[in-house]
Amino acid sequence: MLPAKNPRINVTFEEITARLLMQLAQQQNKSLASFVRELTLEALELREDLALSKIAAALDQEGIKTYSHEEAWI
């Protein structure tokens, strides 16, 4: 467990990437830190969606027995 409620994480970028991030943050009237945080959370959500899609695809089989909502919760 991390020691702080909202711990800081230092990240190092190449200069060109840092400039691009700063420009994009300014265009959206956000601080660089909040913009990078937002991008990170979006990336995590996309990875989660991808992982869940892979699981769903593996479980989706032709001709498999399915159950209605009522049957599943009896």
C-alpha positions as CSV (number, residue, x, y, z in Angstrom):
1,M,0.0,0.0,0.0
2,L,1.2,3.5,-0.9
3,P,1.8,5.8,2.1
4,A,-0.3,8.8,1.0
5,K,-3.9,9.1,0.1
6,N,-3.0,10.6,-3.3
7,P,0.7,9.6,-3.8
8,R,2.8,11.5,-6.3
9,I,4.5,9.5,-9.1
10,N,7.4,11.0,-11.0
11,V,7.5,10.2,-14.8
12,T,10.3,11.2,-17.2
13,F,9.5,11.9,-20.8
14,E,11.6,12.9,-23.8
15,E,11.6,16.6,-24.4
16,I,9.4,16.4,-27.5
17,T,6.8,14.4,-25.7
18,A,6.8,16.7,-22.7
19,R,6.3,19.7,-25.0
20,L,3.4,18.0,-26.7
21,L,1.8,17.2,-23.4
22,M,2.2,20.8,-22.2
23,Q,0.6,22.1,-25.4
24,L,-2.3,19.8,-25.2
25,A,-2.9,20.6,-21.5
26,Q,-2.8,24.3,-22.3
27,Q,-5.3,23.9,-25.1
28,Q,-7.7,22.2,-22.7
29,N,-7.0,24.8,-19.9
30,K,-5.7,22.1,-17.6
31,S,-2.6,21.8,-15.5
32,L,0.0,19.4,-16.9
33,A,-0.4,17.1,-13.9
34,S,-4.2,16.8,-14.2
35,F,-3.9,16.3,-18.0
36,V,-1.4,13.5,-17.6
37,R,-3.5,11.9,-14.8
38,E,-6.6,12.0,-17.1
39,L,-4.7,10.4,-20.0
40,T,-3.4,7.7,-17.6
41,L,-6.8,6.9,-16.3
42,E,-8.2,6.7,-19.9
43,A,-5.4,4.3,-20.9
44,L,-6.1,2.1,-17.9
45,E,-9.8,1.9,-18.8
46,L,-8.9,1.0,-22.4
47,R,-6.6,-1.8,-21.2
48,E,-9.3,-3.1,-18.9
49,D,-11.9,-3.0,-21.8
50,L,-9.4,-4.9,-24.0
51,A,-8.8,-7.6,-21.3
52,L,-12.5,-8.0,-20.7
53,S,-13.2,-8.3,-24.4
54,K,-10.6,-11.1,-24.7
55,I,-12.2,-13.0,-21.9
56,A,-15.7,-12.5,-23.4
57,A,-14.4,-13.7,-26.8
58,A,-12.9,-16.8,-25.2
59,L,-16.2,-17.6,-23.5
60,D,-18.3,-16.9,-26.6
61,Q,-18.8,-20.4,-28.1
62,E,-21.2,-21.5,-30.8
63,G,-24.0,-23.7,-29.5
64,I,-23.3,-23.3,-25.8
65,K,-26.2,-23.6,-23.3
66,T,-27.4,-20.2,-22.1
67,Y,-29.6,-19.3,-19.2
68,S,-32.1,-16.5,-18.7
69,H,-31.7,-14.0,-16.0
70,E,-34.4,-15.7,-13.9
71,E,-32.8,-19.1,-14.3
72,A,-29.4,-17.8,-13.3
73,W,-30.7,-16.3,-10.1
74,I,-32.8,-19.2,-8.8
